[in-house]
């Protein structure tokens, strides 16, 4: 089949776009408002985009019923955020934190999670998450939006510190089989990493260590 995005004439019961680019890491992003309220929310458009320096990006699409998304507002006001790895064991808490609460609600508390302030940034991390990335805002890039009333933005962050639970390490490397991160698929579907394979790149590079 073929369809034009402008025409949207795919004839399917649901838009297939999100099901075509999978799996996507979940950006489980924690912030603190300028008034001191902790915020936590998952974003399905997220990834690492550089390792020298380490940088991440997430897409903030649309808005909440009460107005602009709290995460984006907090990041623009404070200039910092934390990305927490969502795992199989934390799947229900991650899902609970997606509720569109009012800005004065602390999603750490509503999802039953523990918050601890970052070492280098004034934003909380999820203590239960095995890996957390402390980030400083690099840039917010406004993107085109099909709905003029809803903001569409790409948020770029520079990773300045990383927390890693030693229990997810094997021989000094992060072991995905111990970490068991979950990823976003299309529709309401998710995936969890259980199987891992390694390949040596042509020319001597080793994909296992990121060369």
N, C-alpha and C positions, 0 to 999 in steps of 0.2 A: 504494500500500500504506500501511498504518498499523499501528503497533505501540506497545504500552505498555512503558515501560522496566521497570516492576515485573514485568510478565509476560515480557518479552524474547521475545515470540512473533513475531519478524520472519520466521522460516522460512528465513533466508539462511545460507549456509555460514559466514560470518564476521560479527561484529558491525559494522554499518555506521556507527556513530557517528563514528569518527575520519575516515571518508571523506566525511562530510557537512559538516564545518567545515574547509575547505581554501582556499588553502594556509596553513600556519602557519609563521612564522619559527622557525628552530632556535635555541634558547638554548644556545650552546656555552659552558658556564660553567667558569671556572677559579678555583680557591681554593688556599689553603695551610693545612694543618692547624696546630693549636697547637704540634705537635712539629716543624714545618718541612718536611713532605712536600707537594709539589705535587700537585694533583688537577685533572683535566679530564674533563668529561662533557657529552654533548649531551642536551637536553631538548626534547621536541616540543610541550609546552604552554608557550608563551612568547610575550610580546609587549610592546611599549611601550604605556603606558597614560596618559601625560601628558607635555606638553612644557614646562610652566611650574609647578613645576620638572620637568625630565625624569625620568621614572620608568619602571621596567620591572617585570614580574612573571613568575614561572615557577611551574609546578606540579610538585611533587615527589610522585610517586605510588608506593606500594609500598616495597619494601626490597630490598637486595642479599642474596645467599645468606649472606654473613657477618654480616648485621645491617643497621642503619639506613644510609641512603645517605650516602656520604662527603661529598658536596657540601653537603647540608643541615647535617650535623654541623659541618663546617668553618665554614660561614657563621654558625651560631649561636654557635660558640666565638670567632670572630675579628671578626664584624660587617662583613666586607667580601667582595667577589667581583668578578670581571671577566666581562663578556659579550663573546665574540669572534664576529665574523660568519663563518659557515661558507660557503665559496664552492665553485664547481664544481671549482677546482683542488685544494681541500683536502677533497674529499668522502671519499676513502679514509681520510685521517687522522682526520676527524671520526667515521667509522664505527668505526675501530679504537679510538678513545677511549671507545666505549660499552661495552667489555668490562668485566664486573664484577670488576675486580681487588681484591685485598686492600688495606686502607688504606695499607700501607707501600709500595705500588707507585706510582711516578711515571708518570702517563699521558702526560706530555709526552715522556718518554724512550721509552716503549713504542710511541707513535704516531709517533716520529721527528720531533718538533716542538721548536722552540726556545722557552724561557721567559725572560721579562724582567719584573722586578718593576715594579709600577705606580708612577707618580709620586706619587700621593696616597693610595693604599691599599696595604696589605701583602698583596697577592695578585698572582700572576703573570699576564701576558697572553701570548697566542700571537703570537709575533713575525711569523709567516708570514701571519697574518690581516690584511687591509687595514684593518679597523676594529675597535677594541676600546673597550668602555665600562667605565670604572672605577666601581664602585658601592659605596655604603655601605648596609648593611641598614636598612630602615625598619621592617619588621614581618614576622613569620611568623604566618600565620593558619591554624590547624588546621581542616581541612574534614572533613565526614562521610566515613567509609570503609566500604565494603561488607565489608571484611575487618578485623576489630578488631586483628589482629596486624600490619597494615601501615599505616604512617602516611601520611596524605594531607594535604598542606599547600600553601598559596600563599605564595610568598616575594616580598615587595615590596622593591625596591631603588631608591635615589635615585642617579642618575648624577651623579658629581662631576667627571669628566674624560673626554675622548674622544681616542683616537688615530686619525688618518686618514692613509692613504697617499695622497700627492698624485696618484699614478698613476690613482686611481679618480675623479678630479675632472674635470669639463668645464665651463668658464666659471664656475668657483667653486662648482659644485654637485656633490654626490655623484651619479655616473652609474651607474645600475643595470646598464647594458649593459657597463660596464667592470668593475664589482664582481662581477657574475654570482653573486649569492647563491643558495643552494639553500634549498628549503622542504620541509617535511614534508607529505605527503599521507596517505591512509589506507593500511592494510595495510603492505606493505614499499616503498611508492612514494614518490618524491621528485620535485621539479620544480626547474628552473633558469630564472631570468629572462633571456630574450633579447630579447623584444619589449616596448616601452614606449609608451604613448600618453598624451597630456595632454588635460584638459578644463577649461574655464573655468567656474567655478561661477556660478549665477544671482546677480545682485546685485553682481557685480564682484569677488568673491573669486577667487583664483587657486590652483587645486589644486596647481599645480607648486611653489609655495613654501609650501604648508601653511597658507594663510590660510582 
